[in-house]
């Protein structure tokens, strides 16, 4: 788990999915666009997995914050 803690002024975006990629995509899609940029970069602050139910379903959740100071990364 990441030790990154969100600052009190940062908005936390949450996502759920059956895979980590799905959960990250769901959380990242909520980040509003910035003027003059066609991309957004996020930083994971917390994530986890739940398992249960009769069928043993798996649910992955993730919390991210927008990293406004980061440049474009490939």
C-alpha positions in Angstrom: 0.0 0.0 0.0 1.2 3.5 -0.8 2.3 5.8 2.1 1.2 8.9 0.1 -1.3 10.9 2.1 -3.6 13.4 0.4 -3.3 17.0 1.5 -6.4 18.4 3.2 -7.2 20.6 0.2 -7.0 17.8 -2.4 -10.1 16.2 -3.8 -10.1 12.4 -3.6 -11.6 10.5 -6.5 -12.7 6.9 -6.0 -13.2 4.0 -8.4 -14.4 0.4 -8.3 -13.7 -2.4 -10.7 -13.0 -6.1 -11.0 -9.4 -5.4 -11.9 -7.0 -2.6 -10.8 -7.0 -1.2 -14.3 -10.8 -0.9 -14.2 -10.8 0.8 -10.8 -8.1 3.2 -11.8 -9.9 4.1 -15.0 -13.1 4.7 -13.2 -11.4 7.0 -10.6 -9.3 8.8 -13.2 -12.3 9.5 -15.4 -13.8 11.7 -12.6 -10.9 14.1 -12.6 -12.0 17.4 -14.3 -10.0 18.7 -17.2 -7.5 21.6 -16.7 -7.4 24.6 -19.0 -4.6 24.4 -21.5 -4.0 20.6 -20.9 -5.4 17.6 -22.7 -4.3 15.2 -20.1 -4.6 14.6 -16.3 -2.1 12.8 -14.1 -3.2 11.2 -10.8 -1.5 9.7 -7.8 -2.8 6.7 -5.9 -3.3 7.4 -2.2 -5.1 4.2 -1.2 -6.3 0.9 -2.7 -7.6 -2.4 -1.6 -9.5 -5.6 -2.5 -12.7 -7.1 -1.1 -13.6 -10.7 -1.6 -16.7 -12.5 -0.6 -20.2 -13.6 -1.4 -21.5 -17.0 -2.4 -19.6 -16.9 -5.7 -16.4 -15.4 -4.2 -16.7 -12.2 -6.1 -13.7 -9.8 -6.1 -14.0 -6.0 -6.0 -11.0 -3.7 -6.2 -11.3 -0.1 -5.0 -8.8 2.7 -5.5 -8.6 6.4 -4.3 -6.6 8.9 -6.3 -5.8 12.6 -6.2 -4.9 14.8 -9.2 -1.2 15.5 -9.4 -1.3 19.1 -10.8 2.5 19.6 -10.6 3.5 16.5 -12.8 4.3 16.8 -16.4 3.2 14.5 -19.2 4.6 10.9 -18.8 4.7 8.1 -21.3 
